[in-house]
């Protein structure tokens, strides 16, 4: 996995460009549990975000950036209520 970006870079870079820079993959899945927006998987250095296709695009983008920050250990502002990231 590449060197972690800064918080500003994570928040300001267009998401497709950011994913390409990080060699990360974004998959949209029909997750039908409305309390789950998605999951992040790091396997063999490859970062994969799996997000619910049922959530609106702006929310998916917000969650993707937050999930990237968590996976790369880049401190970001807290998510607005009622959203939260859970690390298993």
PyMOL Python script that loads the backbone (N, CA, C, O; Angstrom):
from pymol import cmd

cmd.read_pdbstr("""\
ATOM      1  N   UNK A   1       0.850  -1.173   0.000  1.00  0.00           N
ATOM      2  CA  UNK A   1       0.000   0.000   0.000  1.00  0.00           C
ATOM      3  C   UNK A   1       0.897   1.238   0.000  1.00  0.00           C
ATOM      4  O   UNK A   1       1.911   1.254   0.697  1.00  0.00           O
ATOM      5  N   UNK A   2       0.548   2.271  -0.764  1.00  0.00           N
ATOM      6  CA  UNK A   2       1.356   3.491  -0.834  1.00  0.00           C
ATOM      7  C   UNK A   2       1.394   4.225   0.509  1.00  0.00           C
ATOM      8  O   UNK A   2       0.643   3.907   1.431  1.00  0.00           O
ATOM      9  N   UNK A   3       2.286   5.213   0.594  1.00  0.00           N
ATOM     10  CA  UNK A   3       2.391   6.048   1.786  1.00  0.00           C
ATOM     11  C   UNK A   3       1.068   6.778   1.990  1.00  0.00           C
ATOM     12  O   UNK A   3       0.445   7.229   1.029  1.00  0.00           O
ATOM     13  N   UNK A   4       0.647   6.890   3.234  1.00  0.00           N
ATOM     14  CA  UNK A   4      -0.634   7.526   3.552  1.00  0.00           C
ATOM     15  C   UNK A   4      -0.621   9.002   3.152  1.00  0.00           C
ATOM     16  O   UNK A   4       0.374   9.696   3.360  1.00  0.00           O
ATOM     17  N   UNK A   5      -1.716   9.474   2.585  1.00  0.00           N
ATOM     18  CA  UNK A   5      -1.835  10.888   2.228  1.00  0.00           C
ATOM     19  C   UNK A   5      -2.137  11.725   3.472  1.00  0.00           C
ATOM     20  O   UNK A   5      -2.390  11.188   4.550  1.00  0.00           O
ATOM     21  N   UNK A   6      -2.107  13.032   3.305  1.00  0.00           N
ATOM     22  CA  UNK A   6      -2.510  13.929   4.387  1.00  0.00           C
ATOM     23  C   UNK A   6      -4.031  13.950   4.471  1.00  0.00           C
ATOM     24  O   UNK A   6      -4.725  13.511   3.554  1.00  0.00           O
ATOM     25  N   UNK A   7      -4.534  14.466   5.583  1.00  0.00           N
ATOM     26  CA  UNK A   7      -5.982  14.596   5.745  1.00  0.00           C
ATOM     27  C   UNK A   7      -6.560  15.498   4.653  1.00  0.00           C
ATOM     28  O   UNK A   7      -7.598  15.180   4.072  1.00  0.00           O
ATOM     29  N   UNK A   8      -5.899  16.613   4.373  1.00  0.00           N
ATOM     30  CA  UNK A   8      -6.398  17.521   3.331  1.00  0.00           C
ATOM     31  C   UNK A   8      -6.477  16.817   1.982  1.00  0.00           C
ATOM     32  O   UNK A   8      -7.443  16.992   1.240  1.00  0.00           O
ATOM     33  N   UNK A   9      -5.470  16.031   1.672  1.00  0.00           N
ATOM     34  CA  UNK A   9      -5.468  15.313   0.393  1.00  0.00           C
ATOM     35  C   UNK A   9      -6.609  14.291   0.351  1.00  0.00           C
ATOM     36  O   UNK A   9      -7.280  14.150  -0.671  1.00  0.00           O
ATOM     37  N   UNK A  10      -6.824  13.587   1.448  1.00  0.00           N
ATOM     38  CA  UNK A  10      -7.913  12.607   1.511  1.00  0.00           C
ATOM     39  C   UNK A  10      -9.276  13.260   1.322  1.00  0.00           C
ATOM     40  O   UNK A  10     -10.167  12.685   0.697  1.00  0.00           O
ATOM     41  N   UNK A  11      -9.431  14.460   1.864  1.00  0.00           N
ATOM     42  CA  UNK A  11     -10.733  15.126   1.821  1.00  0.00           C
ATOM     43  C   UNK A  11     -10.972  15.929   0.546  1.00  0.00           C
ATOM     44  O   UNK A  11     -12.121  16.119   0.147  1.00  0.00           O
ATOM     45  N   UNK A  12      -9.903  16.404  -0.099  1.00  0.00           N
ATOM     46  CA  UNK A  12     -10.066  17.329  -1.223  1.00  0.00           C
ATOM     47  C   UNK A  12      -9.856  16.726  -2.607  1.00  0.00           C
ATOM     48  O   UNK A  12     -10.331  17.285  -3.596  1.00  0.00           O
ATOM     49  N   UNK A  13      -9.170  15.621  -2.696  1.00  0.00           N
ATOM     50  CA  UNK A  13      -8.874  15.011  -3.994  1.00  0.00           C
ATOM     51  C   UNK A  13     -10.119  14.311  -4.528  1.00  0.00           C
ATOM     52  O   UNK A  13     -10.798  13.615  -3.772  1.00  0.00           O
ATOM     53  N   UNK A  14     -10.435  14.477  -5.811  1.00  0.00           N
ATOM     54  CA  UNK A  14     -11.577  13.736  -6.368  1.00  0.00           C
ATOM     55  C   UNK A  14     -11.429  12.241  -6.063  1.00  0.00           C
ATOM     56  O   UNK A  14     -10.349  11.670  -6.213  1.00  0.00           O
ATOM     57  N   UNK A  15     -12.518  11.625  -5.637  1.00  0.00           N
ATOM     58  CA  UNK A  15     -12.457  10.245  -5.172  1.00  0.00           C
ATOM     59  C   UNK A  15     -11.863   9.282  -6.199  1.00  0.00           C
ATOM     60  O   UNK A  15     -11.036   8.455  -5.817  1.00  0.00           O
ATOM     61  N   UNK A  16     -12.237   9.342  -7.487  1.00  0.00           N
ATOM     62  CA  UNK A  16     -11.617   8.414  -8.444  1.00  0.00           C
ATOM     63  C   UNK A  16     -10.094   8.570  -8.509  1.00  0.00           C
ATOM     64  O   UNK A  16      -9.368   7.580  -8.600  1.00  0.00           O
ATOM     65  N   UNK A  17      -9.618   9.814  -8.462  1.00  0.00           N
ATOM     66  CA  UNK A  17      -8.172  10.072  -8.476  1.00  0.00           C
ATOM     67  C   UNK A  17      -7.527   9.523  -7.207  1.00  0.00           C
ATOM     68  O   UNK A  17      -6.469   8.897  -7.266  1.00  0.00           O
ATOM     69  N   UNK A  18      -8.156   9.754  -6.070  1.00  0.00           N
ATOM     70  CA  UNK A  18      -7.630   9.280  -4.794  1.00  0.00           C
ATOM     71  C   UNK A  18      -7.522   7.759  -4.778  1.00  0.00           C
ATOM     72  O   UNK A  18      -6.507   7.211  -4.348  1.00  0.00           O
ATOM     73  N   UNK A  19      -8.560   7.082  -5.241  1.00  0.00           N
ATOM     74  CA  UNK A  19      -8.534   5.617  -5.287  1.00  0.00           C
ATOM     75  C   UNK A  19      -7.401   5.127  -6.183  1.00  0.00           C
ATOM     76  O   UNK A  19      -6.711   4.164  -5.848  1.00  0.00           O
ATOM     77  N   UNK A  20      -7.210   5.790  -7.323  1.00  0.00           N
ATOM     78  CA  UNK A  20      -6.132   5.396  -8.240  1.00  0.00           C
ATOM     79  C   UNK A  20      -4.764   5.608  -7.591  1.00  0.00           C
ATOM     80  O   UNK A  20      -3.891   4.746  -7.687  1.00  0.00           O
ATOM     81  N   UNK A  21      -4.578   6.749  -6.934  1.00  0.00           N
ATOM     82  CA  UNK A  21      -3.301   7.038  -6.270  1.00  0.00           C
ATOM     83  C   UNK A  21      -2.982   6.007  -5.194  1.00  0.00           C
ATOM     84  O   UNK A  21      -1.824   5.637  -4.998  1.00  0.00           O
ATOM     85  N   UNK A  22      -4.019   5.549  -4.502  1.00  0.00           N
ATOM     86  CA  UNK A  22      -3.831   4.603  -3.398  1.00  0.00           C
ATOM     87  C   UNK A  22      -3.896   3.150  -3.858  1.00  0.00           C
ATOM     88  O   UNK A  22      -3.769   2.228  -3.053  1.00  0.00           O
ATOM     89  N   UNK A  23      -4.095   2.956  -5.159  1.00  0.00           N
ATOM     90  CA  UNK A  23      -4.263   1.612  -5.703  1.00  0.00           C
ATOM     91  C   UNK A  23      -5.347   0.869  -4.931  1.00  0.00           C
ATOM     92  O   UNK A  23      -5.207  -0.310  -4.604  1.00  0.00           O
ATOM     93  N   UNK A  24      -6.433   1.588  -4.648  1.00  0.00           N
ATOM     94  CA  UNK A  24      -7.561   1.038  -3.905  1.00  0.00           C
ATOM     95  C   UNK A  24      -8.712   0.762  -4.867  1.00  0.00           C
ATOM     96  O   UNK A  24      -8.841   1.401  -5.911  1.00  0.00           O
ATOM     97  N   UNK A  25      -9.529  -0.190  -4.494  1.00  0.00           N
ATOM     98  CA  UNK A  25     -10.672  -0.562  -5.325  1.00  0.00           C
ATOM     99  C   UNK A  25     -11.956  -0.250  -4.571  1.00  0.00           C
ATOM    100  O   UNK A  25     -12.051  -0.486  -3.367  1.00  0.00           O
ATOM    101  N   UNK A  26     -12.939   0.280  -5.283  1.00  0.00           N
ATOM    102  CA  UNK A  26     -14.258   0.557  -4.718  1.00  0.00           C
ATOM    103  C   UNK A  26     -15.267  -0.327  -5.425  1.00  0.00           C
ATOM    104  O   UNK A  26     -15.386  -0.302  -6.650  1.00  0.00           O
ATOM    105  N   UNK A  27     -15.986  -1.104  -4.642  1.00  0.00           N
ATOM    106  CA  UNK A  27     -17.040  -1.968  -5.189  1.00  0.00           C
ATOM    107  C   UNK A  27     -18.368  -1.553  -4.584  1.00  0.00           C
ATOM    108  O   UNK A  27     -18.464  -1.299  -3.383  1.00  0.00           O
ATOM    109  N   UNK A  28     -19.389  -1.487  -5.421  1.00  0.00           N
ATOM    110  CA  UNK A  28     -20.741  -1.214  -4.941  1.00  0.00           C
ATOM    111  C   UNK A  28     -21.492  -2.531  -4.861  1.00  0.00           C
ATOM    112  O   UNK A  28     -21.557  -3.285  -5.831  1.00  0.00           O
ATOM    113  N   UNK A  29     -22.056  -2.796  -3.695  1.00  0.00           N
ATOM    114  CA  UNK A  29     -22.773  -4.041  -3.460  1.00  0.00           C
ATOM    115  C   UNK A  29     -24.188  -3.742  -2.982  1.00  0.00           C
ATOM    116  O   UNK A  29     -24.411  -2.719  -2.334  1.00  0.00           O
ATOM    117  N   UNK A  30     -25.142  -4.608  -3.286  1.00  0.00           N
ATOM    118  CA  UNK A  30     -26.515  -4.399  -2.818  1.00  0.00           C
ATOM    119  C   UNK A  30     -26.679  -4.856  -1.362  1.00  0.00           C
ATOM    120  O   UNK A  30     -27.400  -5.814  -1.084  1.00  0.00           O
ATOM    121  N   UNK A  31     -26.005  -4.163  -0.443  1.00  0.00           N
ATOM    122  CA  UNK A  31     -26.114  -4.487   0.984  1.00  0.00           C
ATOM    123  C   UNK A  31     -27.488  -4.016   1.443  1.00  0.00           C
ATOM    124  O   UNK A  31     -27.768  -2.818   1.445  1.00  0.00           O
ATOM    125  N   UNK A  32     -28.342  -4.956   1.832  1.00  0.00           N
ATOM    126  CA  UNK A  32     -29.724  -4.570   2.134  1.00  0.00           C
ATOM    127  C   UNK A  32     -29.969  -4.239   3.604  1.00  0.00           C
ATOM    128  O   UNK A  32     -31.109  -3.982   3.988  1.00  0.00           O
ATOM    129  N   UNK A  33     -28.941  -4.241   4.421  1.00  0.00           N
ATOM    130  CA  UNK A  33     -29.060  -3.815   5.815  1.00  0.00           C
ATOM    131  C   UNK A  33     -28.794  -2.314   5.849  1.00  0.00           C
ATOM    132  O   UNK A  33     -27.658  -1.882   5.658  1.00  0.00           O
ATOM    133  N   UNK A  34     -29.826  -1.523   6.088  1.00  0.00           N
ATOM    134  CA  UNK A  34     -29.668  -0.066   6.006  1.00  0.00           C
ATOM    135  C   UNK A  34     -28.815   0.520   7.123  1.00  0.00           C
ATOM    136  O   UNK A  34     -28.510   1.712   7.097  1.00  0.00           O
ATOM    137  N   UNK A  35     -28.425  -0.287   8.099  1.00  0.00           N
ATOM    138  CA  UNK A  35     -27.526   0.205   9.148  1.00  0.00           C
ATOM    139  C   UNK A  35     -26.060   0.016   8.767  1.00  0.00           C
ATOM    140  O   UNK A  35     -25.170   0.469   9.487  1.00  0.00           O
ATOM    141  N   UNK A  36     -25.804  -0.649   7.644  1.00  0.00           N
ATOM    142  CA  UNK A  36     -24.429  -0.883   7.191  1.00  0.00           C
ATOM    143  C   UNK A  36     -24.213  -0.165   5.868  1.00  0.00           C
ATOM    144  O   UNK A  36     -24.912  -0.418   4.887  1.00  0.00           O
ATOM    145  N   UNK A  37     -23.234   0.734   5.856  1.00  0.00           N
ATOM    146  CA  UNK A  37     -22.912   1.453   4.625  1.00  0.00           C
ATOM    147  C   UNK A  37     -21.863   0.708   3.820  1.00  0.00           C
ATOM    148  O   UNK A  37     -21.860   0.774   2.591  1.00  0.00           O
ATOM    149  N   UNK A  38     -20.963  -0.009   4.508  1.00  0.00           N
ATOM    150  CA  UNK A  38     -19.932  -0.728   3.777  1.00  0.00           C
ATOM    151  C   UNK A  38     -18.867  -1.292   4.686  1.00  0.00           C
ATOM    152  O   UNK A  38     -18.934  -1.184   5.910  1.00  0.00           O
ATOM    153  N   UNK A  39     -17.878  -1.898   4.049  1.00  0.00           N
ATOM    154  CA  UNK A  39     -16.750  -2.489   4.776  1.00  0.00           C
ATOM    155  C   UNK A  39     -15.460  -2.181   4.024  1.00  0.00           C
ATOM    156  O   UNK A  39     -15.462  -1.946   2.816  1.00  0.00           O
ATOM    157  N   UNK A  40     -14.367  -2.190   4.770  1.00  0.00           N
ATOM    158  CA  UNK A  40     -13.032  -2.022   4.203  1.00  0.00           C
ATOM    159  C   UNK A  40     -12.265  -3.307   4.430  1.00  0.00           C
ATOM    160  O   UNK A  40     -12.304  -3.887   5.515  1.00  0.00           O
ATOM    161  N   UNK A  41     -11.577  -3.740   3.409  1.00  0.00           N
ATOM    162  CA  UNK A  41     -10.759  -4.940   3.535  1.00  0.00           C
ATOM    163  C   UNK A  41      -9.347  -4.616   3.059  1.00  0.00           C
ATOM    164  O   UNK A  41      -9.158  -4.025   1.995  1.00  0.00           O
ATOM    165  N   UNK A  42      -8.363  -5.009   3.859  1.00  0.00           N
ATOM    166  CA  UNK A  42      -6.965  -4.900   3.456  1.00  0.00           C
ATOM    167  C   UNK A  42      -6.429  -6.320   3.418  1.00  0.00           C
ATOM    168  O   UNK A  42      -6.351  -7.001   4.441  1.00  0.00           O
ATOM    169  N   UNK A  43      -6.063  -6.752   2.227  1.00  0.00           N
ATOM    170  CA  UNK A  43      -5.552  -8.110   2.059  1.00  0.00           C
ATOM    171  C   UNK A  43      -4.349  -8.057   1.131  1.00  0.00           C
ATOM    172  O   UNK A  43      -4.429  -7.543   0.016  1.00  0.00           O
ATOM    173  N   UNK A  44      -3.239  -8.593   1.607  1.00  0.00           N
ATOM    174  CA  UNK A  44      -2.000  -8.618   0.823  1.00  0.00           C
ATOM    175  C   UNK A  44      -1.626  -7.227   0.318  1.00  0.00           C
ATOM    176  O   UNK A  44      -1.151  -7.070  -0.807  1.00  0.00           O
ATOM    177  N   UNK A  45      -1.849  -6.212   1.169  1.00  0.00           N
ATOM    178  CA  UNK A  45      -1.499  -4.847   0.807  1.00  0.00           C
ATOM    179  C   UNK A  45      -2.497  -4.155  -0.099  1.00  0.00           C
ATOM    180  O   UNK A  45      -2.318  -2.980  -0.421  1.00  0.00           O
ATOM    181  N   UNK A  46      -3.541  -4.850  -0.518  1.00  0.00           N
ATOM    182  CA  UNK A  46      -4.565  -4.271  -1.399  1.00  0.00           C
ATOM    183  C   UNK A  46      -5.732  -3.772  -0.553  1.00  0.00           C
ATOM    184  O   UNK A  46      -6.266  -4.506   0.279  1.00  0.00           O
ATOM    185  N   UNK A  47      -6.118  -2.532  -0.769  1.00  0.00           N
ATOM    186  CA  UNK A  47      -7.213  -1.908  -0.038  1.00  0.00           C
ATOM    187  C   UNK A  47      -8.470  -1.954  -0.897  1.00  0.00           C
ATOM    188  O   UNK A  47      -8.478  -1.461  -2.025  1.00  0.00           O
ATOM    189  N   UNK A  48      -9.531  -2.547  -0.360  1.00  0.00           N
ATOM    190  CA  UNK A  48     -10.801  -2.639  -1.073  1.00  0.00           C
ATOM    191  C   UNK A  48     -11.906  -2.069  -0.195  1.00  0.00           C
ATOM    192  O   UNK A  48     -12.049  -2.452   0.966  1.00  0.00           O
ATOM    193  N   UNK A  49     -12.687  -1.152  -0.760  1.00  0.00           N
ATOM    194  CA  UNK A  49     -13.861  -0.610  -0.090  1.00  0.00           C
ATOM    195  C   UNK A  49     -15.086  -1.224  -0.749  1.00  0.00           C
ATOM    196  O   UNK A  49     -15.219  -1.201  -1.973  1.00  0.00           O
ATOM    197  N   UNK A  50     -15.968  -1.768   0.057  1.00  0.00           N
ATOM    198  CA  UNK A  50     -17.229  -2.309  -0.448  1.00  0.00           C
ATOM    199  C   UNK A  50     -18.338  -1.497   0.194  1.00  0.00           C
ATOM    200  O   UNK A  50     -18.539  -1.548   1.407  1.00  0.00           O
ATOM    201  N   UNK A  51     -19.061  -0.742  -0.636  1.00  0.00           N
ATOM    202  CA  UNK A  51     -20.094   0.164  -0.145  1.00  0.00           C
ATOM    203  C   UNK A  51     -21.454  -0.232  -0.689  1.00  0.00           C
ATOM    204  O   UNK A  51     -21.570  -0.814  -1.767  1.00  0.00           O
ATOM    205  N   UNK A  52     -22.478   0.098   0.082  1.00  0.00           N
ATOM    206  CA  UNK A  52     -23.841  -0.214  -0.326  1.00  0.00           C
ATOM    207  C   UNK A  52     -24.252   0.635  -1.521  1.00  0.00           C
ATOM    208  O   UNK A  52     -24.147   1.861  -1.492  1.00  0.00           O
ATOM    209  N   UNK A  53     -24.713  -0.022  -2.556  1.00  0.00           N
ATOM    210  CA  UNK A  53     -25.210   0.686  -3.742  1.00  0.00           C
ATOM    211  C   UNK A  53     -26.554   1.350  -3.458  1.00  0.00           C
ATOM    212  O   UNK A  53     -27.021   2.166  -4.252  1.00  0.00           O
ATOM    213  N   UNK A  54     -27.173   1.008  -2.338  1.00  0.00           N
ATOM    214  CA  UNK A  54     -28.487   1.547  -2.000  1.00  0.00           C
ATOM    215  C   UNK A  54     -28.406   2.909  -1.303  1.00  0.00           C
ATOM    216  O   UNK A  54     -29.414   3.606  -1.193  1.00  0.00           O
ATOM    217  N   UNK A  55     -27.222   3.289  -0.834  1.00  0.00           N
ATOM    218  CA  UNK A  55     -27.053   4.583  -0.178  1.00  0.00           C
ATOM    219  C   UNK A  55     -26.802   5.652  -1.241  1.00  0.00           C
ATOM    220  O   UNK A  55     -26.251   5.340  -2.297  1.00  0.00           O
ATOM    221  N   UNK A  56     -27.193   6.907  -0.988  1.00  0.00           N
ATOM    222  CA  UNK A  56     -26.960   7.984  -1.958  1.00  0.00           C
ATOM    223  C   UNK A  56     -25.461   8.204  -2.199  1.00  0.00           C
ATOM    224  O   UNK A  56     -24.639   8.004  -1.304  1.00  0.00           O
ATOM    225  N   UNK A  57     -25.127   8.614  -3.413  1.00  0.00           N
ATOM    226  CA  UNK A  57     -23.727   8.811  -3.800  1.00  0.00           C
ATOM    227  C   UNK A  57     -22.962   9.745  -2.855  1.00  0.00           C
ATOM    228  O   UNK A  57     -21.828   9.425  -2.500  1.00  0.00           O
ATOM    229  N   UNK A  58     -23.530  10.893  -2.427  1.00  0.00           N
ATOM    230  CA  UNK A  58     -22.760  11.761  -1.517  1.00  0.00           C
ATOM    231  C   UNK A  58     -22.418  11.064  -0.191  1.00  0.00           C
ATOM    232  O   UNK A  58     -21.339  11.278   0.362  1.00  0.00           O
ATOM    233  N   UNK A  59     -23.319  10.249   0.306  1.00  0.00           N
ATOM    234  CA  UNK A  59     -23.048   9.528   1.546  1.00  0.00           C
ATOM    235  C   UNK A  59     -21.991   8.450   1.325  1.00  0.00           C
ATOM    236  O   UNK A  59     -21.126   8.240   2.176  1.00  0.00           O
ATOM    237  N   UNK A  60     -22.060   7.772   0.194  1.00  0.00           N
ATOM    238  CA  UNK A  60     -21.032   6.768  -0.120  1.00  0.00           C
ATOM    239  C   UNK A  60     -19.659   7.427  -0.192  1.00  0.00           C
ATOM    240  O   UNK A  60     -18.675   6.870   0.295  1.00  0.00           O
ATOM    241  N   UNK A  61     -19.590   8.614  -0.798  1.00  0.00           N
ATOM    242  CA  UNK A  61     -18.298   9.304  -0.907  1.00  0.00           C
ATOM    243  C   UNK A  61     -17.781   9.708   0.470  1.00  0.00           C
ATOM    244  O   UNK A  61     -16.597   9.537   0.760  1.00  0.00           O
ATOM    245  N   UNK A  62     -18.648  10.238   1.314  1.00  0.00           N
ATOM    246  CA  UNK A  62     -18.261  10.602   2.674  1.00  0.00           C
ATOM    247  C   UNK A  62     -17.726   9.386   3.424  1.00  0.00           C
ATOM    248  O   UNK A  62     -16.682   9.458   4.072  1.00  0.00           O
ATOM    249  N   UNK A  63     -18.442   8.279   3.332  1.00  0.00           N
ATOM    250  CA  UNK A  63     -18.026   7.071   4.038  1.00  0.00           C
ATOM    251  C   UNK A  63     -16.734   6.508   3.446  1.00  0.00           C
ATOM    252  O   UNK A  63     -15.873   6.034   4.187  1.00  0.00           O
ATOM    253  N   UNK A  64     -16.590   6.552   2.133  1.00  0.00           N
ATOM    254  CA  UNK A  64     -15.368   6.042   1.498  1.00  0.00           C
ATOM    255  C   UNK A  64     -14.148   6.806   1.998  1.00  0.00           C
ATOM    256  O   UNK A  64     -13.125   6.198   2.314  1.00  0.00           O
ATOM    257  N   UNK A  65     -14.244   8.123   2.071  1.00  0.00           N
ATOM    258  CA  UNK A  65     -13.117   8.931   2.546  1.00  0.00           C
ATOM    259  C   UNK A  65     -12.812   8.629   4.015  1.00  0.00           C
ATOM    260  O   UNK A  65     -11.648   8.537   4.407  1.00  0.00           O
ATOM    261  N   UNK A  66     -13.853   8.477   4.814  1.00  0.00           N
ATOM    262  CA  UNK A  66     -13.658   8.149   6.230  1.00  0.00           C
ATOM    263  C   UNK A  66     -13.038   6.771   6.396  1.00  0.00           C
ATOM    264  O   UNK A  66     -12.155   6.575   7.231  1.00  0.00           O
ATOM    265  N   UNK A  67     -13.502   5.820   5.597  1.00  0.00           N
ATOM    266  CA  UNK A  67     -12.964   4.461   5.659  1.00  0.00           C
ATOM    267  C   UNK A  67     -11.502   4.429   5.210  1.00  0.00           C
ATOM    268  O   UNK A  67     -10.689   3.706   5.784  1.00  0.00           O
ATOM    269  N   UNK A  68     -11.173   5.214   4.184  1.00  0.00           N
ATOM    270  CA  UNK A  68      -9.778   5.302   3.748  1.00  0.00           C
ATOM    271  C   UNK A  68      -8.910   5.892   4.856  1.00  0.00           C
ATOM    272  O   UNK A  68      -7.820   5.391   5.133  1.00  0.00           O
ATOM    273  N   UNK A  69      -9.401   6.960   5.486  1.00  0.00           N
ATOM    274  CA  UNK A  69      -8.654   7.571   6.578  1.00  0.00           C
ATOM    275  C   UNK A  69      -8.392   6.587   7.707  1.00  0.00           C
ATOM    276  O   UNK A  69      -7.285   6.524   8.242  1.00  0.00           O
ATOM    277  N   UNK A  70      -9.402   5.828   8.061  1.00  0.00           N
ATOM    278  CA  UNK A  70      -9.249   4.834   9.132  1.00  0.00           C
ATOM    279  C   UNK A  70      -8.251   3.755   8.725  1.00  0.00           C
ATOM    280  O   UNK A  70      -7.368   3.399   9.505  1.00  0.00           O
ATOM    281  N   UNK A  71      -8.387   3.241   7.520  1.00  0.00           N
ATOM    282  CA  UNK A  71      -7.504   2.163   7.059  1.00  0.00           C
ATOM    283  C   UNK A  71      -6.052   2.618   6.964  1.00  0.00           C
ATOM    284  O   UNK A  71      -5.131   1.844   7.223  1.00  0.00           O
ATOM    285  N   UNK A  72      -5.855   3.884   6.590  1.00  0.00           N
ATOM    286  CA  UNK A  72      -4.499   4.414   6.422  1.00  0.00           C
ATOM    287  C   UNK A  72      -3.986   5.122   7.675  1.00  0.00           C
ATOM    288  O   UNK A  72      -2.865   5.630   7.702  1.00  0.00           O
ATOM    289  N   UNK A  73      -4.825   5.145   8.710  1.00  0.00           N
ATOM    290  CA  UNK A  73      -4.491   5.787   9.989  1.00  0.00           C
ATOM    291  C   UNK A  73      -4.198   7.275   9.821  1.00  0.00           C
ATOM    292  O   UNK A  73      -3.250   7.814  10.391  1.00  0.00           O
ATOM    293  N   UNK A  74      -5.039   7.913   9.023  1.00  0.00           N
ATOM    294  CA  UNK A  74      -4.956   9.360   8.831  1.00  0.00           C
ATOM    295  C   UNK A  74      -6.096   9.981   9.630  1.00  0.00           C
ATOM    296  O   UNK A  74      -7.261   9.724   9.326  1.00  0.00           O
ATOM    297  N   UNK A  75      -5.793  10.791  10.643  1.00  0.00           N
ATOM    298  CA  UNK A  75      -6.856  11.406  11.440  1.00  0.00           C
ATOM    299  C   UNK A  75      -7.712  12.342  10.581  1.00  0.00           C
ATOM    300  O   UNK A  75      -7.198  13.214   9.881  1.00  0.00           O
ATOM    301  N   UNK A  76      -9.020  12.138  10.654  1.00  0.00           N
ATOM    302  CA  UNK A  76      -9.979  12.969   9.926  1.00  0.00           C
ATOM    303  C   UNK A  76     -11.023  13.484  10.909  1.00  0.00           C
ATOM    304  O   UNK A  76     -11.172  12.932  11.999  1.00  0.00           O
ATOM    305  N   UNK A  77     -11.751  14.544  10.532  1.00  0.00           N
ATOM    306  CA  UNK A  77     -12.837  15.005  11.399  1.00  0.00           C
ATOM    307  C   UNK A  77     -13.846  13.875  11.634  1.00  0.00           C
ATOM    308  O   UNK A  77     -14.014  12.985  10.800  1.00  0.00           O
ATOM    309  N   UNK A  78     -14.501  13.936  12.775  1.00  0.00           N
ATOM    310  CA  UNK A  78     -15.506  12.926  13.112  1.00  0.00           C
ATOM    311  C   UNK A  78     -16.662  12.976  12.116  1.00  0.00           C
ATOM    312  O   UNK A  78     -16.999  14.033  11.582  1.00  0.00           O
ATOM    313  N   UNK A  79     -17.253  11.824  11.882  1.00  0.00           N
ATOM    314  CA  UNK A  79     -18.434  11.753  11.028  1.00  0.00           C
ATOM    315  C   UNK A  79     -19.612  12.412  11.740  1.00  0.00           C
ATOM    316  O   UNK A  79     -19.683  12.396  12.968  1.00  0.00           O
ATOM    317  N   UNK A  80     -20.539  12.995  10.971  1.00  0.00           N
ATOM    318  CA  UNK A  80     -21.727  13.570  11.609  1.00  0.00           C
ATOM    319  C   UNK A  80     -22.603  12.456  12.199  1.00  0.00           C
ATOM    320  O   UNK A  80     -22.610  11.329  11.703  1.00  0.00           O
ATOM    321  N   UNK A  81     -23.330  12.786  13.250  1.00  0.00           N
ATOM    322  CA  UNK A  81     -24.285  11.833  13.834  1.00  0.00           C
ATOM    323  C   UNK A  81     -25.342  11.521  12.786  1.00  0.00           C
ATOM    324  O   UNK A  81     -25.719  12.428  12.045  1.00  0.00           O
ATOM    325  N   UNK A  82     -25.823  10.344  12.680  1.00  0.00           N
ATOM    326  CA  UNK A  82     -25.655   9.173  13.535  1.00  0.00           C
ATOM    327  C   UNK A  82     -24.582   8.215  13.012  1.00  0.00           C
ATOM    328  O   UNK A  82     -24.536   7.060  13.437  1.00  0.00           O
ATOM    329  N   UNK A  83     -23.716   8.670  12.097  1.00  0.00           N
ATOM    330  CA  UNK A  83     -22.761   7.777  11.448  1.00  0.00           C
ATOM    331  C   UNK A  83     -21.539   7.534  12.325  1.00  0.00           C
ATOM    332  O   UNK A  83     -21.127   8.394  13.103  1.00  0.00           O
ATOM    333  N   UNK A  84     -20.973   6.346  12.180  1.00  0.00           N
ATOM    334  CA  UNK A  84     -19.767   5.977  12.920  1.00  0.00           C
ATOM    335  C   UNK A  84     -19.079   4.838  12.193  1.00  0.00           C
ATOM    336  O   UNK A  84     -19.720   4.040  11.509  1.00  0.00           O
ATOM    337  N   UNK A  85     -17.765   4.774  12.349  1.00  0.00           N
ATOM    338  CA  UNK A  85     -17.001   3.645  11.818  1.00  0.00           C
ATOM    339  C   UNK A  85     -16.762   2.665  12.955  1.00  0.00           C
ATOM    340  O   UNK A  85     -16.469   3.061  14.083  1.00  0.00           O
ATOM    341  N   UNK A  86     -16.890   1.400  12.648  1.00  0.00           N
ATOM    342  CA  UNK A  86     -16.615   0.346  13.617  1.00  0.00           C
ATOM    343  C   UNK A  86     -15.470  -0.490  13.076  1.00  0.00           C
ATOM    344  O   UNK A  86     -15.538  -0.992  11.954  1.00  0.00           O
ATOM    345  N   UNK A  87     -14.427  -0.639  13.861  1.00  0.00           N
ATOM    346  CA  UNK A  87     -13.275  -1.441  13.456  1.00  0.00           C
ATOM    347  C   UNK A  87     -13.386  -2.789  14.141  1.00  0.00           C
ATOM    348  O   UNK A  87     -13.479  -2.873  15.366  1.00  0.00           O
ATOM    349  N   UNK A  88     -13.374  -3.847  13.334  1.00  0.00           N
ATOM    350  CA  UNK A  88     -13.466  -5.203  13.884  1.00  0.00           C
ATOM    351  C   UNK A  88     -12.112  -5.856  13.889  1.00  0.00           C
ATOM    352  O   UNK A  88     -11.981  -7.003  14.315  1.00  0.00           O
TER     353      UNK A  88
END
""", "prot")
cmd.dss("prot")
cmd.show_as("cartoon", "prot")
cmd.util.cbc("prot")
cmd.orient("prot")
